[in-house]
């Protein structure tokens, strides 16, 4: 049985990191800074990326959004962003791609990219 703390943390993460279906992607937050994680449930490196995303999500709450897209269920979205390998993380600002990362990324790399995107003037 899960502890109350574990349940709370899962709920918190579900509020900070949004899993988006292909049909809902275009309605997902498209203003401001958004980090999109293209993943698959069977992908071991993608599973390794998740706790790093959770850490980043906590630090950037209210400053940036993190969205997860399952490439098995949203192939059209993956193709649109040129995803050829997972995990792939795409950094968007006001709906425009500004940076892309392939493979597991460390928290410091993601934090630096997010800070730079937040601080840069809107295009």
C-alpha positions in Angstrom: 0.0 0.0 0.0 1.3 3.4 -1.0 1.9 6.0 1.7 0.0 9.2 1.8 3.2 11.1 0.9 3.8 8.9 -2.1 0.2 9.5 -3.3 0.6 13.2 -2.8 3.9 13.3 -4.7 2.2 11.4 -7.7 -0.7 13.9 -7.7 1.7 16.8 -7.5 3.7 15.4 -10.4 0.6 14.8 -12.5 -0.2 18.5 -12.0 3.3 19.7 -12.9 3.9 17.3 -15.9 1.0 16.9 -18.3 0.7 13.8 -20.5 -0.9 14.9 -23.8 -2.6 12.8 -26.4 -2.1 13.5 -30.1 -5.6 14.9 -30.5 -5.0 17.3 -27.6 -1.5 18.4 -28.5 -2.5 21.6 -30.4 -4.7 22.6 -27.4 -1.9 22.1 -24.9 -0.2 25.2 -23.6 1.4 26.9 -26.5 2.3 30.2 -25.0 5.3 30.8 -22.9 8.1 28.2 -22.4 7.1 24.5 -22.8 9.4 21.5 -22.6 8.0 18.6 -24.6 9.3 15.1 -23.7 8.7 12.6 -26.5 8.9 9.1 -24.9 7.5 5.6 -24.9 6.4 3.5 -21.9 8.7 0.6 -22.9 11.8 2.9 -23.3 14.3 2.4 -20.5 16.2 5.7 -21.1 12.8 7.5 -21.1 12.1 6.0 -17.7 15.5 7.3 -16.5 14.5 10.7 -17.8 11.3 10.9 -15.7 12.8 11.7 -12.3 15.0 14.3 -13.8 11.9 15.9 -15.4 10.1 15.8 -12.1 13.0 17.6 -10.4 13.0 20.3 -13.1 9.2 20.6 -13.0 9.3 21.4 -9.3 11.9 24.1 -9.8 10.2 25.7 -12.8 6.6 25.5 -11.6 4.8 28.7 -12.8 7.7 29.6 -15.1 7.6 26.8 -17.7 5.3 23.8 -18.6 6.5 20.3 -19.1 4.4 18.1 -21.4 4.9 14.4 -22.2 3.9 12.9 -25.5 3.9 9.1 -26.0 5.4 8.5 -29.5 3.6 5.2 -29.8 0.2 6.9 -29.5 1.1 10.2 -31.2 3.3 9.4 -34.1 2.0 12.4 -36.2 3.2 14.8 -33.5 6.6 13.0 -33.3 7.0 13.3 -37.1 6.0 17.0 -37.0 9.0 17.7 -34.6 11.4 15.4 -36.4 11.7 12.9 -33.6 13.8 9.9 -34.7 15.0 8.6 -31.4 13.6 8.7 -27.8 13.8 10.3 -25.4 13.8 13.5 -27.4 13.0 16.7 -25.6 11.9 19.8 -27.6 11.9 23.2 -26.0 9.3 25.6 -27.3 8.7 29.3 -26.8 5.3 30.6 -27.8 4.8 27.5 -29.9 8.1 27.8 -31.8 10.8 25.2 -31.5 14.0 26.8 -30.1 16.0 23.8 -29.0 16.0 20.0 -29.2 17.8 17.4 -27.1 18.2 13.7 -28.0 18.9 11.1 -25.3 18.7 11.3 -21.5 19.5 14.9 -20.4 20.8 15.9 -17.0 18.9 18.4 -14.9 21.6 21.0 -15.3 21.3 21.0 -19.1 17.5 21.3 -19.0 17.6 24.0 -16.4 20.1 26.1 -18.3 18.0 25.8 -21.5 14.8 26.7 -19.7 16.4 29.7 -18.0 17.8 30.9 -21.3 14.4 30.5 -23.0 12.6 32.3 -20.1 15.0 35.2 -20.1 15.2 35.6 -23.9 12.9 38.2 -25.5 9.8 36.8 -27.1 10.0 36.5 -30.9 
